[in-house]
Amino acid sequence: MPTDESLSERVIRLERAQRRLHLLVTTLGLLLLATVVLGATGAGDGVLRGRSLQLTDDQERVRVLLSATAGVSLLGPDGAPRAVLSLDGSGPGLVLYGSDSRAILNINPDGPALAFTAARGGLRAILASVRGAPGLVFFDAEERERLHLAVGADGARAALRGADGAVLWQQPPQ
């Protein structure tokens, strides 16, 4: 059973990962801005227009795709997305793709959320702030909630659930 210290260490690692994601998003934004500015300076009216922008590598493979509808996609040599920065009706989002997992960072009207998935997209963990109240949830391989930690106006809550969904332990007790 995890100790408070090990949970604190995990939260600290997640916070560091979130800061790295923020730095990546900022860097991608600056690269995008530089690309647009450098491309626009060659146009007669100083404006670069189009429905999409594709940056290719030496083998003419598309590596960066910019689209007004899909956002900014960084593609691997195989053409598969490795990072996607987009904006929808709910807010901005960033998806980082691993070989069999993803990290998804988004901001929606309820607040920011960072989700981790495993193979085949199965949800494994969520760190979120919902209307200012932080929470952390871990899921098993079948996407059943197993550990829930939250801090609300009434204090901190924690619950540990079995595979059948039954509460094995919770604090404060109900």
Disulfide bonds with the S-S distance in Angstrom:
none
